[in-house]
Amino acid sequence: MHPNPLLELRRFGQSVWLDYIRRDLITDGRLAAMMRADGLAGVTSNPSIFQDAITRHAVYDEPIAALRAAGANAARAYHELTTEDVLLAADAMLPLWRDSGGRDGLVSLEVSPHLADDTAGTVREATLLWEAVARANLMIKVPGTQAGLAAIEQLIAAGININVTLLFSVARYRAVTEAFMAGLEKRWRQGEPVVGIQSVASFFISRIDTLVDARIDALAASDRQTRALRGTAAVACAGLAYRHYRDWTASERWRSLAAAGASPQRLLWASTSTKDPAYADVRYVEELIAPDTINTLPLATLDAYRDHGQPAPRLMAGIASAAAAIEGLAGIGIDLDQVAAQLESEGVDKFVAAHDALMDALAERLAG
């Protein structure tokens, strides 16, 4: 019998989380089965995932009917349905969280995407969600926007686990690590413990290649040298982000925090399903394997990797060529900082659209 490639990833120091949540996956035991068979070690959610789950699956019919009978509006229904799903998943993963010393067994719940440019609103809602779920293995997702950076620092200082989402550039990732360490330092100066606070920085992968490849295609249909740059941007950015992770976790500043018991903010690879059929369906798993990282996979990618993944620690080997790839892209006029800014804006807009579509669907169903 061949070993499960998903389990093999743990040998290289990488955790596998599920980028999906749905109530029946938890209540019928499938989540627990994936934890046993695949080494599944966490769950991430977002407004698009909740929209898919709640509007397309009958498992929510009964709870929505109960909310309608109780006179709930759409905002209350959204809050109760999403927090209940996350609470169920967090309880299922609590033993793993304990056994891993808090490193895994974490479940993420996102603040409203409408707050992406509102620092105070983000802090307020993140705190309310943290208190509503009331589980030590909860993570609150906060977008790594400019407004989000200040919120991240405040929330880490308050002792709340944070998943920083919608990261598309190494420059913004650097700012996120700064906010993370500043929050821990503030907490330490206030005499509060830094032990047990968990954070991840979710770097979005496939969306970078999707946008950059489209620009390459528009530039030169037949220029072989230019076309050779297709599919190089995302993994190059990930490699440079990981190099920064290695740098800051080796710094004297971080060592001081680690000596006080702080856990590092790990890099999490998000958006790892393959959008371009020209690429292998497990490409953004295979090329991103490295110690102290997480890959959060949608169900289809999880199934594909279980079937034909070939794990090996490839990311470090690719870092040497990352700078050359980014230089090549700059040479044909592709500014990755501008790409990141566009993707961040589009990412927020996509989550706003999904959030609002779910709210509209709930309002309609609650009206009877």
Buried (B, 14 or more C-beta within 10 A) or exposed (E): EEEBBBBBBBEBEBBBBBBBBBBBBBEEEEBBEBBEEBBBBBBBBBBBBBBBBBBEEEBBEEBBEEBBEEEBEBEBBBBBBBBBBBBBBBEBBBEBBEEBEBBBBBBBBBBBBBBBEBBEBBBBBBBBBBEBBEBBBBBBBBBBBEBBBBBBBBBBBBBBBBBBBBBBBBBBBBBBBBBBBBBBBBBBEEEBEBEEBBBBBBBBBBBBBBBBBEBBEEBEEEEEEBBEBBBBBBBBBBBBBBBBBEEBBEEEEBEBBBEBEBBBBBBBBBBBBBEBEEBBBBBBBBBBBBBBBBBBBBBEBBEBBBEEBEBEBBBBEBBEBBEEBBEBBEEBEBEBEEBBBEBBEBBBEBBBBBBBBBBEBBBEBBEE
